[in-house]
């Protein structure tokens, strides 16, 4: 069993009260949670990584539960995304271990969420920034929810660590006006519309 011990976690909650133009009726909330974990595969090649996804599932659930609670509950959340930052002794495929544990945990706890969880991964050193892409939880074509949340951990990832990140949003961009499918018209049947 690989050791993905957590060195530290960070929660970020952002409230957007204004973005030019009139203030929205309700401020938009965005949140992210980061876990800086030991990368047991750093510095070596491992042919079969997939079984290690199981070991990260409890962490995905814990992080999702904490972020949902911080944003006021699942019924408030309509956007999500995930990202991974692999330290310099790791490979990008190590970051891909987060796809199932991070994405499925959010989808499970948010209930009706049919859209693919937008994702990003990259390699970087201590203090590197990470952009977490965001999209609507039920329909990938909802333009108002195309967004990103930039995060960073000042002292991570070290060369043998990874930062696993989840993000969620309550509402689309303030003053979204680019047309396309609107959130209130989502059917939620195919993950697209």
Secondary structure, DSSP 4 states (H G I P E B T S, - for coil): -----EEEEEEEEEEE--SSSSPPSS-EEEEEEEEEEE-TTTTS--S--TTHHHHHHHHHHHHHHHHHHHTT-GGG--EEEEEEEE-TTS-HHHHTTHHHHHHHHHHHHHSS--S--EEEEEE--TT-EEEEEEEESS-TTBGGG-EEEEEE-TT---TTEEEEEEEEEESS-TT----SB-GGG---SSS--
